């Protein structure tokens, strides 16, 4: 599933949960089974660098984060740091609804747009990559 993302220029980061280290009084096999029970599926983050603004040679500097709440509604965690971003904000609000159901948050920092998700739904990778491409190439003018 991740091969298509890598070919598309997306950076894939696998986020593994931390394992507990203190297993005193347990055999190795018991500790392994406990880890499997406790362990939640790690999320994956797909990231893409924002494209240059046409003709200007400067990168757009935007910082924002939108998260999915337990009721499946998206909520802003912080706002944009660039003036005149209202069209982009509206586009984000409209577009995140089409992301896979297991998407957890979308953010942008230092020119990288990232989507954190669980990769549980088959054939959802293309929607994530399309979103990243559209977001990275958004025309702010």
N, C-alpha and C positions, 0 to 999 in steps of 0.2 A: 504494500500500500504506500509506503514512503518513497519508493523509487520515483513515482510520478512527481512528487513534491520536490525531490532533489533535482530532477531534470528541469523543473520549472524555475529553479533559482531560489527555492525556499530553504531556509535553514531549519532543520528539525532538531529539537532538543527533547530528549526523553527524561522526564522527571520521575525518578523512583523514590518511593517513600523510604524513610530511614528505618533500618532494622534495630530492634532493641539489642543491646550488647550484653547485658547482665542476664545470664541464663543459669545461675547457680542452682544446684540441686536438680537439674534436668539433664537427661541424656541428650545427645546430639539430635537423634531422630525426634524426640519430643519437642525440642527447641525449634526444629525445622517445621513441624506441624503447627506449633503455636504461631510462628511467624506467618505461615500461610493463612491461618484464620484471622489474624490481626491485620494483615496487610491489605490495604485498599489498592485498587488498580491505579497505577501511576498515570498521570496525565502526560500529554505530549504538547509541546509548544511549537507552532509553526510561525516563523518570522520572515519578514521581507523588508528590505531597505526601501525607503521612499525614494521615488525618482526625482531627479533635478527638475526645478521649474523650467519650463520652456524658455530658452534664450537667456535666462538670467545667470545660469551657472551656479546659483546658490541653492542649497538644500532648504526645504521648508522645515522650520523648527516647530513641532507641535507636540504637546504632552497632554495625554488624556487617558482615561480608563473607564470602561463600561463593563459591568458584571451582571451575570444572570443570577437572580434571587431564587430561593427555593420554590416560589410560586411561578417560575418560568418567565417572569417579567425582567426586562433589562433596566438597570439603574446606573446613573452616572456616579463615579467616585471622585472625579475631579474634572475641571473644565479645561478648555483650550487656553494656550498661552499666546495665541496669534489672533490679532484683530480680524474682523470680517470672516469668521469661520462658521457663521450660521448655516450657509448652504451645506457645508461639510458635515456639521452636526446633524442636520436633518437627514442627510444621506446615510450617516451611520445608524441613526435611530430606525430608519426604514430598512436598512440592509441586514442588521444583526438578527432580525426576525427570521431571515432565510438561512441562517447558519444551522448546522446540525444540532439536534436536540441536546447532545452531550457537550456542547460548547460551554465553557465556564466563564471566560472573560476575554475581552479584547482590549489591548492597550497600545499606546505609542509612546516611545521614549527614545531620544537621541536619533531620530530618523528611522527607527525600526518599528514596524507594526507587527504585533504578535497576537496570535489566537491560541488560547489554552483550551484543550478539549481531550476527551477520553478515547477517541477513535473506536467507539463501539458500534457505530452504524455503518453497514457496508455501503460502499460507493459514496461516502460523504466527503471524501478528500477533495474532490473536484470543486465542490461548493466552497470549501475553505480556501483553496488556492485561488479561485476566481475572486473571492472577496478580497484577499490580500492584494492581488493584482490591481483590482479596481481602486482599492484604497491607496495603494502606493502611487498610482497614476492619476489620482484625483486632480482635476484642474481647479485650482483656487482662484483663478481670475474671473 
